[in-house]
Amino acid sequence: MIQPKKYRTTFRHLKAGMSVFHNDETLKIVKLRKHEMTEKGLMYHFDVIGGNGVLIGESGTRIYAPKNC
């Protein structure tokens, strides 16, 4: 199996139209639904194509994105 070239980024750098790898799936971000301040910090809620339709994470959490996005 060919491994795609990928790099690590954080949730705060994600934008609409980008693709990310999460739980062995490729998800395409449609839009930022909301961001809110919690005890842990800033939480981001994205609408995505793939998975269960929602991607949620803290601002500093690392996530993989393909190099060509």
C-alpha distance (Angstrom), angle and dihedral (degrees) to the residues before:
residue distance angle dihedral
M1 . . .
I2 3.79 . .
Q3 3.79 114.1 .
P4 3.83 113.6 -140.1
K5 3.79 117.3 -128.0
K6 3.77 108.5 -104.1
Y7 3.77 141.2 170.3
R8 3.79 134.7 -156.8
T9 3.78 120.8 -108.7
T10 3.81 135.4 160.7
F11 3.80 131.5 -110.4
R12 3.81 91.9 -108.4
H13 3.83 90.3 63.2
L14 3.81 96.4 51.7
K15 3.80 118.3 111.6
A16 3.80 137.5 -177.9
G17 3.78 112.9 -76.8
M18 3.81 95.6 29.6
S19 3.79 122.8 121.6
V20 3.81 122.9 -138.8
F21 3.80 137.0 -174.6
H22 3.81 114.1 -124.5
N23 3.84 127.0 162.5
D24 3.83 92.1 -10.4
E25 3.82 91.6 -54.3
T26 3.78 132.3 106.9
L27 3.80 111.3 -128.2
K28 3.80 126.2 -168.9
I29 3.81 114.8 -146.3
V30 3.80 113.3 -131.3
K31 3.82 100.2 179.0
L32 3.77 145.5 -33.8
R33 3.80 105.2 -93.7
K34 3.81 96.5 -170.0
H35 3.76 144.6 -37.3
E36 3.77 123.0 -146.4
M37 3.79 138.5 -178.9
T38 3.81 114.4 -116.9
E39 3.81 135.1 168.8
K40 3.81 89.2 -88.1
G41 3.81 94.2 48.3
L42 3.78 136.0 -98.4
M43 3.84 114.9 -8.0
Y44 3.80 121.1 -159.1
H45 3.83 124.0 -153.7
F46 3.83 115.4 -164.6
D47 3.81 130.2 -174.6
V48 3.81 107.5 -133.8
I49 3.79 140.8 -178.4
G50 3.80 107.6 -122.1
G51 3.79 132.6 24.0
N52 3.79 111.4 46.3
G53 3.81 94.6 -34.5
V54 3.82 97.5 -100.7
L55 3.80 132.7 78.8
I56 3.82 117.3 -167.2
G57 3.80 127.0 -177.1
E58 3.79 146.9 144.4
S59 3.80 118.2 -96.3
G60 3.82 95.8 -109.8
T61 3.81 97.1 42.7
R62 3.79 113.0 118.4
I63 3.79 121.4 -126.8
Y64 3.82 132.6 175.0
A65 3.81 122.9 -112.6
P66 3.82 128.5 -179.0
K67 3.82 115.9 -103.5
N68 3.82 93.1 -122.6
C69 3.84 97.9 57.8
